[in-house]
Amino acid sequence: MLPGRASAYIVDETVAQSVFALAARSVVSINDYKQQGGAEVFEGVGTGFVWDKYGHIVTNYHVVSKYVLDKSGQQVVKVVLDDGTGSSNSYAAVVVGTDAMHDLAVLQIDAPRGELVPIRMGTSGDLKVGQAVYAVGNPYGLDKTLTAGVVGGLNRTIPAPTGTRIYGAIQSDASVNQGNSGGPMLDSFARLVGVNTASFTRANTGRGSGVNFALPADLVREIVPNLIVYGTAAGKGVRRG
């Protein structure tokens, strides 16, 4: 065993526990339903995080695309919040802005301010390969799952829902699976450095390969305010009330 290795693992565990404690209440489940025969039928789950005390929730566009594109009025999106007492509450959400080219969306819910704990903001500009990162999300519906890894690469290119490309993505091996999309990638101080968005899967298995990608936080910080105010990333269009 290398000198100091045991103590290094203890430090890592302490950091991981601290990251989870600081970030968990900011992470939400985003549940998709379809109204059928007077009932709401569950269709899928994703992840998001609280942006501010006004009930704005950030996630990936592809998490809510069914709702956005629905013309029938049958699709429903609900956000599940931790109320801080060990219980959770579900709130109907509306989509206030989308940017499919960067796979981002902003929802809004009407929840008590005490339940809304905004994510701590960080920067992706000074990330380094090998830096520790953490993901909190809802893989396969397992709410508030913490995974850890390192930055494996920077300035990667990934596909967007529009068929175009997203540049500047962060590659990591922090485990990301179905249901993690839209959740935060965090640094060791529980600050947002990215939004978990995509994962390579092993051919014909659907299993993760350990190659995962997040949108950089600096891009998110630039786009989200326009989505909140104008509904579009360009800052143009009809202002939402």
C-alpha positions in Angstrom: 0.0 0.0 0.0 1.3 3.4 -0.9 2.1 5.7 2.1 -0.9 7.8 3.0 -3.3 5.9 0.8 -5.6 4.8 3.6 -6.0 8.4 4.8 -6.6 9.6 1.3 -9.6 7.3 1.0 -11.0 8.7 4.3 -10.6 12.2 3.0 -12.4 11.2 -0.2 -15.3 9.7 1.8 -15.6 12.8 3.9 -15.7 15.0 0.8 -18.3 12.8 -0.9 -20.5 12.9 2.2 -20.2 16.7 2.4 -21.0 17.2 -1.3 -24.2 15.1 -0.9 -25.3 16.9 2.3 -24.9 20.3 0.7 -26.4 19.4 -2.7 -29.1 16.9 -2.0 -32.0 19.3 -1.3 -31.3 21.2 -4.5 -31.7 18.1 -6.7 -35.2 17.2 -7.9 -37.0 14.4 -9.7 -38.8 15.2 -12.9 -41.6 12.8 -13.6 -43.4 12.5 -16.9 -47.0 11.3 -17.1 -49.7 10.9 -19.7 -53.3 11.3 -19.0 -55.3 8.2 -20.1 -58.8 7.4 -19.1 -58.9 10.0 -16.3 -55.7 8.7 -14.8 -52.1 9.8 -15.0 -49.8 7.0 -16.3 -46.2 7.3 -15.4 -43.9 7.3 -18.4 -40.4 8.2 -17.2 -38.1 10.0 -14.8 -35.3 12.5 -15.1 -33.4 14.9 -12.9 -33.2 18.6 -12.4 -32.0 21.1 -9.9 -33.4 24.2 -8.2 -32.1 27.4 -9.8 -33.6 30.1 -7.6 -36.2 30.8 -4.9 -38.8 31.7 -7.6 -39.3 28.0 -8.4 -37.2 27.8 -11.5 -35.9 24.3 -12.2 -33.2 23.5 -14.7 -33.0 20.2 -16.6 -32.2 18.8 -20.1 -34.6 19.6 -22.9 -34.8 15.9 -23.8 -36.2 15.2 -20.3 -39.3 17.3 -21.0 -39.5 17.2 -24.8 -42.6 15.0 -24.8 -44.4 17.7 -22.8 -43.0 20.5 -24.9 -44.0 18.9 -28.2 -47.4 17.6 -27.0 -50.4 19.0 -28.9 -53.0 17.0 -27.2 -52.7 18.4 -23.7 -52.3 14.8 -22.3 -48.6 15.1 -21.2 -48.0 16.2 -17.6 -44.7 17.0 -15.9 -44.3 17.0 -12.1 -41.3 18.0 -10.0 -40.7 16.2 -6.7 -39.0 18.3 -4.0 -37.4 17.3 -0.7 -39.1 19.4 1.9 -36.2 19.1 4.4 -38.1 16.8 6.9 -37.4 13.5 5.2 -40.6 13.8 3.1 -41.1 15.0 -0.4 -43.8 16.9 -2.3 -44.9 16.8 -5.9 -45.7 19.9 -7.9 -47.1 20.4 -11.4 -44.6 22.2 -13.6 -44.8 24.4 -16.6 -42.0 24.8 -19.1 -41.0 28.5 -19.3 -38.1 28.2 -21.7 -36.3 25.7 -23.9 -33.1 25.5 -25.9 -33.0 22.2 -27.8 -29.8 23.1 -29.5 -28.0 23.0 -26.2 -30.4 20.5 -24.6 -31.5 22.8 -21.8 -34.9 23.6 -20.4 -36.3 25.7 -17.5 -39.4 24.6 -15.7 -41.3 26.5 -13.0 -43.2 25.3 -10.0 -45.3 27.0 -7.3 -43.7 25.7 -4.2 -43.0 27.2 -0.7 -39.8 29.2 -0.7 -38.6 27.1 2.3 -38.6 24.0 0.0 -36.6 25.7 -2.7 -32.8 25.4 -2.1 -30.9 26.8 -5.1 -27.9 24.9 -6.3 -24.5 26.4 -5.4 -23.0 27.9 -8.5 -19.5 27.1 -9.6 -17.6 27.5 -12.9 -16.5 25.1 -15.5 -13.8 27.4 -16.8 -11.0 26.2 -14.5 -11.8 22.5 -14.5 -8.8 20.2 -15.0 -8.5 16.6 -16.2 -8.3 14.4 -13.2 -10.3 16.7 -11.0 -12.9 14.9 -8.8 -16.5 15.4 -9.7 -19.8 14.1 -8.4 -23.2 13.5 -9.8 -26.5 13.4 -7.9 -29.6 12.2 -9.8 -32.3 9.6 -10.1 -31.0 6.7 -12.2 -33.8 4.2 -13.0 -35.9 6.2 -10.5 -33.6 5.6 -7.5 -33.9 9.1 -6.2 -30.9 11.2 -5.0 -28.2 8.7 -6.0 -24.6 9.9 -5.6 -21.8 8.8 -7.8 -18.3 10.0 -8.0 -15.5 10.1 -10.6 -13.0 12.4 -12.3 -13.0 14.7 -15.3 -11.7 12.5 -18.1 -11.6 15.2 -20.8 -12.7 18.7 -21.7 -14.1 20.4 -24.8 -15.8 17.3 -26.1 -18.5 17.4 -28.8 -21.8 15.6 -28.3 -25.0 15.4 -30.3 -28.0 17.7 -29.5 -31.7 16.7 -29.7 -31.9 18.8 -32.9 -29.3 16.7 -34.7 -26.7 19.4 -34.4 -23.7 19.4 -32.1 -23.0 20.8 -28.7 -19.4 21.9 -28.2 -17.4 22.2 -25.0 -18.9 19.3 -23.1 -17.2 17.8 -20.0 -16.3 14.1 -20.1 -16.3 12.2 -16.8 -16.5 8.7 -15.4 -19.0 9.6 -12.6 -21.7 7.0 -13.3 -24.6 8.4 -15.3 -27.6 6.2 -16.3 -31.1 6.6 -17.6 -32.8 9.0 -15.2 -29.7 11.0 -14.4 -30.2 13.4 -17.3 -30.6 17.0 -16.3 -28.9 16.6 -12.9 -25.9 18.5 -11.6 -22.3 17.6 -11.9 -20.6 19.0 -8.8 -17.1 19.8 -7.7 -15.7 18.9 -4.3 -17.4 22.0 -2.7 -20.8 20.9 -4.0 -20.8 23.7 -6.6 -22.4 23.2 -10.0 -19.8 22.7 -12.8 -22.0 20.9 -15.3 -25.3 19.4 -16.2 -25.2 15.7 -16.8 -26.6 15.1 -20.3 -25.4 12.0 -22.2 -23.6 8.7 -21.8 -22.1 6.3 -24.2 -23.5 2.8 -23.8 -22.0 -0.6 -24.7 -23.3 -1.8 -28.0 -26.5 -4.0 -27.8 -26.5 -3.9 -24.0 -27.9 -0.5 -22.9 -25.3 -0.6 -20.1 -23.1 2.4 -19.4 -19.5 2.5 -20.6 -18.1 4.9 -18.0 -17.9 7.6 -20.7 -20.3 10.3 -19.7 -20.8 14.0 -20.7 -22.1 17.1 -19.0 -22.9 20.6 -20.4 -20.4 23.1 -18.9 -21.8 25.3 -16.1 -20.5 28.5 -17.7 -22.7 27.8 -20.8 -25.7 27.0 -18.5 -25.2 30.2 -16.6 -25.2 32.1 -19.9 -28.4 30.5 -21.3 -30.7 30.0 -18.3 -31.4 33.6 -17.5 -32.6 34.2 -21.1 -34.8 31.1 -20.9 -36.4 32.4 -17.8 -37.1 35.9 -19.1 -37.7 35.3 -22.8 -38.3 31.6 -23.2 -35.4 31.3 -25.7 -31.6 31.2 -25.5 -31.2 34.1 -27.9 -33.0 36.5 -25.6 -35.7 37.1 -28.2 -39.3 36.3 -28.5 -42.3 36.7 -26.2 -41.5 37.5 -22.6 -43.1 35.0 -20.3 -45.3 36.5 -17.5 
